[in-house]
Amino acid sequence: MALRGKQKRFLRSQAHNLRPLFQIGKDGLSENWLANVVAAIDKRELLKVSILQNSLVDEDEVSEFVEANSQIEVVQRIGHVLVLYKKSSDKEQRELSAQVEKL
C-alpha cells in the first residue's frame, strides 16, 4: 500500500513524540535485526529507528534494505532517524491504520 501525502503527514505527527526503539550500529544491517523490527512494528504499527554515527551504513541503504526485504514503509527520514510504518496483521492492534485509511 503506497501512502499518500496526507497519510504520511498524519503518521509523521503521530511519530513526533516517539523515541527510537531500534538502533543500527557498527554491526550494520542483518536479517535478524529486520526480523526483530518486523515483530515490533506488527504490534505498534509505527516506530522510529536511529542510525548511530559509528554505523557503516547510511540512511539510504537502511531505507532500501527495509523496504526491499519487508512490507514496511519508510514514512520520514530526518537526520539519522527513520520513521517506519506497517499495518498490523492483528486486527486488535490496528488503531493507527484505521485512522490512516480514513484519510
N, C-alpha and C positions, 0 to 999 in steps of 0.2 A: 504494500500500500504506500504510494507516494503521498507525502504530506503536502498540503497546500500552505501558502504563506501564513494565512490566518491561524491554521492549526499549529504551525511552528512557533508563531508568536505566543500563543496560549501556552504551549509546552515550555518555552523559554521563561515565561513569567512564573510558571509553577516550579521550575527548577532553580529559580533565583536564590531561595533560602536553603537549598540543599547543600550539604557538604560532600566532597568527593568520597565515594565509597571504595573505589579501587584506585591503585596506583600502578604505574608502569615504571620500573627502574632499570637498572643495568642489565637485568636478565632479559629484558625485551618482551616480545610477544610470544605466546605459546598457545597450543590448543587447550591445555589445562587452564590457563588464565581465562580464555574465552569461554570455556565450559562453566567456570565459576560466575562470570559476568552474566551469561545466559540464564543460569539458575536464579541469580539475584534479581535480574530485570523481569523475570517471569512473575515474581511476587510483587515488585514495586512499580513496574511499567516505565519508570523514569529514574535515571541515576546519572551521577557525574563520575568521570574518570579523570584523574590528574596524571600528567606525564612529568616525571621528575627530571631535573636538569642533567643528571648523570645517565639518563636513558640513551640508548643507542639508536632509537627510532624517533621520528618526528611526528607531528600531529597528522600530516597527510598519510603517512604509512599506517598509522593506527586506524584512522577512519576507513581507509581502503580495506585493511585486514578485517575489521569488524563487519563492514557491510558485505564483503565478498564471502565470508565464511559463516554468516548467520543472517537472520531476518531483522536484525537490529538496525535502526536508522540513526544516523548522527544528526541531531537537531541543531546543535550550535557548537562552534569552536571559538573559544576566547583564550588567547594566550596558550597555556599548557593544559587547559581544561576542556574536555569534551562532554557534551550532554547527549545521552543516549536514550532512545525510546523504542519500546516494542509492546504491542498489545499482548496482554496476559492470556495464557491458554486456559486459566482457571476463571470461570465466569464470576466468581465471588470477588476476585481481585481487580475487576475491570472498572474502577471508578474513573480514572483519567481517560481511558479510551472511550467510555460512553460520552464524556463531555467533548472529546476531540471529534467524534463522529457527528455531533450535532452542529459543529462549526462548518 
